[in-house]
Structures are given as C-alpha cells and as structure tokens.
Amino acid sequence: MAHPSVPASCIAFTANDRAHMDEQLVRSVNYLVEHALRRPETGILVTRHSPCDFTVEFHPDVPFGVTYERRNW
C-alpha cells in the first residue's frame, strides 16, 4: 500500500462503458496533475492497452506540464 504522502505514479483501470472510461480518465489525470509538482521532471502519459484497459502515469519521456496519449494495441 502506498504511503499517504506519496501519490501513486501509475493508475490502471478497466472501463466497462464509454461513460466509465471518460470518468476514470478525467479522475486519473486530475489526480496526477494535483501531484505533478512533486515530480517536475515528468509529464503524464495516458496509454490505451485494449478497448477497455488503460494506464495513466508519470513518464520521463513526456515533458513536465504536458499530457500525451498513446494506443498500445
């Protein structure tokens, strides 16, 4: 379990439908944006691994202050 003062650096989820996907993407990106100043060397990468599976993470290949999207399937 993560320590409360250390935010998760990667959030994975499976979306059951479009509304759930949109809600989880917004919630996950917003969570990482809130904690981005603790990691000013990275931006946020959203990866779609399948039609239903996603990860949202801090990634060193993404510039600080930027969010990239990638499809990996």
C-alpha positions in Angstrom: 0.0 0.0 0.0 1.3 3.5 -0.9 2.2 5.9 1.9 -0.4 8.6 2.1 2.1 11.4 1.4 3.5 9.6 -1.7 1.0 9.7 -4.6 0.6 6.8 -7.0 2.7 7.3 -10.1 0.6 4.9 -12.2 -3.1 4.3 -12.2 -4.6 1.3 -14.1 -8.2 0.7 -14.8 -10.7 -1.2 -17.0 -13.6 0.7 -18.3 -17.0 -1.1 -18.6 -18.5 1.5 -21.0 -17.8 4.9 -22.5 -19.2 6.9 -19.6 -17.0 4.9 -17.1 -14.0 5.4 -19.4 -14.4 9.1 -19.6 -15.0 9.4 -15.8 -11.9 7.3 -14.9 -9.7 9.1 -17.4 -10.6 12.6 -16.1 -10.3 11.4 -12.5 -6.9 9.7 -13.0 -5.4 12.6 -15.0 -6.7 15.1 -12.4 -5.2 13.1 -9.6 -1.8 13.1 -11.2 -2.0 16.8 -12.2 -2.6 17.6 -8.5 0.6 15.8 -7.6 2.7 16.9 -10.6 4.8 19.5 -8.7 6.3 16.7 -6.7 7.6 15.2 -10.0 8.6 18.2 -12.1 10.9 16.1 -14.3 8.0 14.2 -15.9 4.7 14.7 -17.7 1.6 12.4 -17.9 1.2 9.5 -20.3 -2.3 8.0 -20.9 -2.0 4.6 -22.6 -4.8 2.5 -24.0 -3.8 -1.1 -23.9 -7.0 -2.5 -25.3 -10.5 -1.2 -26.0 -11.2 -1.3 -22.2 -7.8 -1.2 -20.4 -5.9 2.0 -19.6 -2.9 3.3 -17.6 -2.3 6.9 -16.6 1.2 7.5 -15.3 4.0 10.0 -14.9 6.5 9.3 -17.6 10.0 10.6 -18.2 9.6 10.9 -22.0 6.7 13.4 -21.5 7.7 17.0 -20.8 6.5 18.5 -17.5 3.2 20.2 -17.9 2.2 18.0 -20.9 -0.1 15.0 -21.3 0.5 12.6 -24.1 -1.9 9.8 -25.3 -0.8 6.5 -26.7 -2.5 3.5 -28.1 -0.6 0.3 -27.4 -2.7 -2.5 -29.0 
